[in-house]
Structures are given as C-alpha cells and as structure tokens.
Amino acid sequence: MIIIKGEIKTREIISCQYNRDTKKWDVEFNNGKIYSYKYSNIQKLKDPLVLNPNMYRICKDGKEFFDITAIYVFKSENESYWHICF
C-alpha cells in the first residue's frame, strides 16, 4: 500500500522507487507522469495482516458489506489501513 501525504494512492501508481541520489521517492502514475516526493511524504506499507473474511462483519454508515473475499490490514507507525476485496 502506498500512501502519499496521508492519502492512499496505490491504485493510481505504476511504480514507486526511492532515489538515493536525490533522496526522494520517484512515483510514476497511471497517466505516465513521474513526480518526486520528499521521503517523509511517502509511506510504503508491506506485509499486511491477512484476516479471514468469514470471521468479520464489516459495516459503514449502518450498511453491511457482503461478498468480501479478502481483508488485509496494513500498519504504519501511527495508523492501521484496511484493504477489503469483494
């Protein structure tokens, strides 16, 4: 999971590589544009905790979600991000 300036951007990104020469992240987006970001503006989260979707009931704004096939929990230093697949 890739988070840029606090927003999840994973789906919009083709590649995200750290450039040791510039000490910045080079991020290539789906539209073909490449932008460089300060190291502190990017979180690249790996190795999520995989949860069994049959063991959880997921709701948002009072609406329950069904047909969940996978649940991944990515953890940063301060937060957890859930990725739910249908």
Secondary structure per residue as TSV (DSSP state, phi and psi in degrees):
chain	resnum	aa	ss	phi	psi
A	1	M	-	360.0	134.1
A	2	I	E	-116.9	125.6
A	3	I	E	-118.6	124.4
A	4	I	E	-114.7	121.3
A	5	K	T	48.7	43.0
A	6	G	T	84.6	0.5
A	7	E	E	-116.0	134.9
A	8	I	E	-70.5	123.3
A	9	K	-	-125.2	10.5
A	10	T	G	-49.1	-48.1
A	11	R	G	-65.7	-21.4
A	12	E	G	-91.6	-1.4
A	13	I	E	-114.2	134.7
A	14	I	E	-88.2	-45.7
A	15	S	E	-149.3	155.1
A	16	C	E	-144.4	109.0
A	17	Q	E	-128.9	139.2
A	18	Y	E	-82.3	129.6
A	19	N	E	-100.3	108.5
A	20	R	T	-66.7	-27.4
A	21	D	T	-70.2	-44.5
A	22	T	T	-92.5	-13.2
A	23	K	T	59.9	38.1
A	24	K	E	-135.7	163.2
A	25	W	E	-88.1	129.6
A	26	D	E	-99.3	117.0
A	27	V	E	-115.8	122.7
A	28	E	E	-101.7	124.8
A	29	F	E	-94.8	165.7
A	30	N	T	-57.1	-27.5
A	31	N	T	-81.4	3.1
A	32	G	S	90.8	-8.2
A	33	K	-	-81.6	145.8
A	34	I	E	-118.4	129.7
A	35	Y	E	-124.9	149.5
A	36	S	E	-105.6	136.7
A	37	Y	E	-126.1	145.5
A	38	K	E	-56.4	149.0
A	39	Y	G	-52.6	-41.7
A	40	S	G	-72.6	-11.3
A	41	N	G	-89.2	-6.0
A	42	I	E	-119.1	134.9
A	43	Q	E	-120.5	124.5
A	44	K	E	-113.9	102.4
A	45	L	-	-97.9	134.1
A	46	K	-	-127.8	172.6
A	47	D	S	51.9	63.8
A	48	P	-	-70.4	157.3
A	49	L	E	-77.4	128.6
A	50	V	E	-100.3	122.0
A	51	L	E	-105.0	147.4
A	52	N	-	-76.8	115.4
A	53	P	G	-63.5	-20.8
A	54	N	G	-73.4	-13.0
A	55	M	G	-98.5	0.6
A	56	Y	-	-129.9	148.9
A	57	R	-	-116.5	115.3
A	58	I	-	-105.4	126.5
A	59	C	E	-134.0	151.5
A	60	K	E	-144.9	130.6
A	61	D	T	52.0	38.5
A	62	G	T	80.0	-0.9
A	63	K	E	-103.1	124.7
A	64	E	E	-86.6	140.8
A	65	F	-	-98.5	140.2
A	66	F	-	-121.5	171.9
A	67	D	-	59.7	35.8
A	68	I	-	-77.7	126.7
A	69	T	-	-100.2	-24.0
A	70	A	E	-159.2	149.0
A	71	I	E	-132.6	125.6
A	72	Y	E	-121.7	134.8
A	73	V	E	-116.5	114.7
A	74	F	E	-99.0	136.0
A	75	K	E	-118.3	132.1
A	76	S	-	-105.1	-171.3
A	77	E	S	-63.2	-36.2
A	78	N	S	-114.7	-15.4
A	79	E	-	-141.9	165.9
A	80	S	E	-118.4	140.6
A	81	Y	E	-122.1	125.9
A	82	W	E	-99.1	132.5
A	83	H	E	-115.1	117.8
A	84	I	E	-113.8	128.6
A	85	C	E	-107.4	140.6
A	86	F	-	-115.2	360.0
